[in-house]
Amino acid sequence: MNKLNILWTTNNRDTITHMISMYAVNTLKKGLWDEVSIIVWGASVKLLGENEDLQKEVITIMEKGVQIGACRACCDNMGVTDTLEKLGIDVKYMGEPLTEILKQDGKLLTV
């Protein structure tokens, strides 16, 4: 399968806008990947849950076909589960899905 998974863990605001968002959307648009999925984990969960401008950006990313999921444990620990679910993000425990990506030699970009 021609799928890219991006593991977003940084709380650096510029990284999502000037790397993750741009790369995910543009490579999908150009057909370089059939699917692009972003996994929001760790510090990025809090950043996304608290930053309304970033939330709007993520909604735009999803509207352009990028799938976004978030680590439920991180969301629960940081008190942003409801916020991310209301955005349409698939909030679930991500340990097993990430392990499957790795075991199946899936394409994983970690930022």
C-alpha positions in Angstrom: 0.0 0.0 0.0 1.2 3.5 -0.9 0.5 5.0 2.5 2.5 7.4 4.6 2.1 7.7 8.4 3.4 10.8 10.1 3.9 10.6 13.8 3.6 14.2 15.1 5.0 14.5 18.6 6.6 18.0 18.8 4.9 21.0 20.4 6.7 23.3 17.9 3.9 25.3 16.2 6.1 26.1 13.2 6.8 22.5 12.5 3.1 21.6 11.9 2.5 24.5 9.6 5.8 24.6 7.7 6.5 20.9 7.5 3.8 18.4 8.5 0.8 20.2 7.0 2.6 21.3 3.8 4.1 17.9 3.2 1.0 15.9 4.0 -1.4 17.9 1.9 0.9 18.5 -1.1 2.2 15.0 -1.5 -1.4 13.7 -1.3 -2.5 16.3 -3.8 0.3 15.4 -6.2 -0.5 11.7 -5.9 2.9 10.9 -4.4 1.0 8.9 -1.7 -2.4 7.3 -2.0 -3.0 7.9 1.7 -1.5 10.2 4.3 -2.3 9.7 8.0 -1.1 11.9 10.9 -0.8 10.5 14.4 -1.0 13.2 17.1 0.9 12.0 20.2 2.6 13.5 23.2 3.2 17.2 23.4 1.5 17.9 20.1 -1.8 16.8 21.6 -1.7 19.6 24.1 -0.7 22.1 21.5 -3.5 21.1 19.2 -6.1 21.0 22.0 -5.2 24.5 23.2 -4.5 26.4 19.9 -7.6 27.5 18.0 -5.6 28.6 14.9 -4.0 25.2 14.7 -7.3 23.5 15.1 -8.6 25.4 12.1 -5.5 24.3 10.2 -6.0 20.7 11.1 -9.7 20.8 9.9 -8.4 22.1 6.6 -5.9 19.3 6.4 -8.6 16.7 7.0 -10.8 18.4 4.4 -8.0 17.9 1.9 -8.0 14.1 2.6 -5.4 13.6 5.3 -6.5 11.2 8.0 -5.8 12.3 11.6 -5.8 10.3 14.7 -4.7 11.1 18.2 -3.5 9.1 21.2 -6.4 8.8 23.7 -4.1 8.3 26.7 -2.3 11.6 25.9 -5.6 13.4 25.2 -7.1 12.2 28.5 -3.9 13.1 30.4 -3.9 16.6 29.0 -7.6 17.2 29.2 -8.2 17.7 25.5 -10.1 14.6 24.4 -13.5 16.3 23.9 -11.9 19.2 22.0 -10.1 16.9 19.5 -13.1 14.6 19.1 -15.3 17.6 18.3 -12.8 18.5 15.5 -13.4 15.1 13.9 -10.1 13.5 15.0 -10.1 9.8 15.6 -9.1 9.6 19.3 -8.0 6.1 20.3 -5.3 4.2 22.1 -2.4 4.3 19.5 0.1 1.8 21.0 -1.2 -1.1 19.0 -1.8 0.7 15.7 1.7 2.2 15.8 3.2 -1.2 16.6 1.4 -2.7 13.6 2.7 0.0 11.3 6.2 -0.8 12.5 5.9 -4.5 12.3 4.5 -4.4 8.8 7.3 -2.1 7.7 4.9 0.7 7.0 6.2 4.1 6.0 6.6 6.2 9.1 7.9 9.8 9.3 8.5 11.0 12.9 8.5 14.7 13.7 
